[in-house]
Amino acid sequence: MQDNTIQMAEKGRTGPSALGPRLAFAASVLTSFAALAAPATVLPRDLALPLTATALFALAGLIAIVGWRGGHGGDHGPVTYRDVAGALTLIGTFAASLIDPDQMVRIVEGSYRPN
């Protein structure tokens, strides 16, 4: 019985719980790309990066809550929900740093550039 447990531990986790964080990251990245592409067709261009950064921070918060509620039991895999939340926060910070201050002034004033 003990040998079987050791073999399972050496192989690593498999199954739906091991794929959860990876799927969450893939879905979050696709959602943020959609938030980046939407202003090109529907909204003014000035909203592209602020909307993407906000979406990344919101998704990072949601995934962090999932990781927090899961406890430490799910931290055995190579990628955890907390890792995904940290990566999304880092990407969101980079996206927010690319926002031009003049762009934010135009958004707040309401004088958008035409597409």
C-alpha positions as CSV (number, residue, x, y, z in Angstrom):
1,M,0.0,0.0,0.0
2,Q,2.8,2.4,0.9
3,D,4.7,1.7,-2.4
4,N,1.5,2.5,-4.4
5,T,1.2,5.9,-2.6
6,I,4.8,6.7,-3.2
7,Q,4.4,5.9,-6.9
8,M,1.4,8.1,-7.2
9,A,3.2,11.0,-5.5
10,E,6.2,10.7,-7.8
11,K,3.9,10.8,-10.9
12,G,2.3,14.0,-9.7
13,R,-1.3,15.0,-9.6
14,T,-3.5,14.2,-12.5
15,G,-7.2,14.7,-13.1
16,P,-9.5,17.7,-13.1
17,S,-8.1,19.4,-10.0
18,A,-4.6,19.6,-11.6
19,L,-6.0,21.2,-14.8
20,G,-8.1,23.8,-12.9
21,P,-5.4,26.5,-12.5
22,R,-4.2,26.0,-16.1
23,L,-7.7,26.3,-17.5
24,A,-8.4,29.3,-15.3
25,F,-5.2,31.0,-16.7
26,A,-6.1,30.2,-20.3
27,A,-9.7,31.5,-19.8
28,S,-8.5,34.6,-18.1
29,V,-6.0,35.4,-20.9
30,L,-8.6,34.9,-23.6
31,T,-11.0,37.1,-21.7
32,S,-8.4,39.8,-21.4
33,F,-7.7,39.6,-25.1
34,A,-11.4,40.0,-25.7
35,A,-11.4,43.1,-23.5
36,L,-8.5,44.4,-25.6
37,A,-10.2,43.7,-28.9
38,A,-13.7,45.0,-28.0
39,P,-12.8,48.7,-28.0
40,A,-11.6,48.4,-31.6
41,T,-15.1,47.6,-32.7
42,V,-17.6,48.8,-30.1
43,L,-15.9,51.3,-27.7
44,P,-13.4,54.1,-28.2
45,R,-9.8,53.1,-28.5
46,D,-8.8,55.1,-25.4
47,L,-10.7,52.5,-23.3
48,A,-8.7,49.5,-24.6
49,L,-5.8,49.4,-22.1
50,P,-7.8,50.6,-19.0
51,L,-10.5,48.0,-19.7
52,T,-7.9,45.2,-20.2
53,A,-6.0,46.1,-17.0
54,T,-9.2,46.3,-15.0
55,A,-10.3,42.9,-16.4
56,L,-7.0,41.4,-15.5
57,F,-7.1,42.7,-11.9
58,A,-10.7,41.6,-11.5
59,L,-9.9,38.1,-12.8
60,A,-6.9,37.9,-10.6
61,G,-9.0,38.8,-7.6
62,L,-11.6,36.1,-8.4
63,I,-8.9,33.5,-8.9
64,A,-7.2,34.5,-5.7
65,I,-10.5,34.0,-3.8
66,V,-10.8,30.5,-5.4
67,G,-7.2,29.7,-4.3
68,W,-7.8,31.1,-0.8
69,R,-11.0,29.2,-0.3
70,G,-9.3,26.0,-1.5
71,G,-6.8,26.1,1.4
72,H,-3.3,24.7,1.2
73,G,-4.5,21.3,0.0
74,G,-4.3,22.2,-3.7
75,D,-0.7,23.5,-3.5
76,H,0.9,20.2,-4.6
77,G,0.7,20.7,-8.3
78,P,3.2,22.6,-10.4
79,V,0.8,25.5,-11.0
80,T,-1.7,26.6,-8.3
81,Y,-4.6,29.1,-8.4
82,R,-2.4,31.5,-6.4
83,D,0.3,31.3,-9.0
84,V,-2.3,32.2,-11.7
85,A,-3.6,35.1,-9.6
86,G,-0.1,36.4,-9.2
87,A,0.7,36.1,-12.9
88,L,-2.6,37.9,-13.8
89,T,-1.8,40.7,-11.3
90,L,1.7,41.1,-12.9
91,I,0.3,41.2,-16.4
92,G,-2.4,43.7,-15.3
93,T,0.3,45.9,-13.7
94,F,2.3,45.9,-17.0
95,A,-0.9,46.7,-18.9
96,A,-1.7,49.6,-16.5
97,S,1.8,51.0,-16.8
98,L,1.3,51.4,-20.6
99,I,-1.7,53.7,-20.2
100,D,-0.8,57.2,-21.3
101,P,-1.8,59.9,-18.8
102,D,-3.3,62.1,-21.6
103,Q,-5.4,59.1,-22.6
104,M,-6.8,59.0,-19.0
105,V,-7.5,62.7,-19.1
106,R,-9.5,62.2,-22.4
107,I,-11.5,59.4,-20.8
108,V,-12.3,61.4,-17.7
109,E,-13.2,64.5,-19.6
110,G,-15.3,62.5,-22.0
111,S,-13.6,63.8,-25.2
112,Y,-12.9,60.5,-27.0
113,R,-10.9,60.3,-30.2
114,P,-12.9,58.9,-33.0
115,N,-11.8,55.4,-34.1
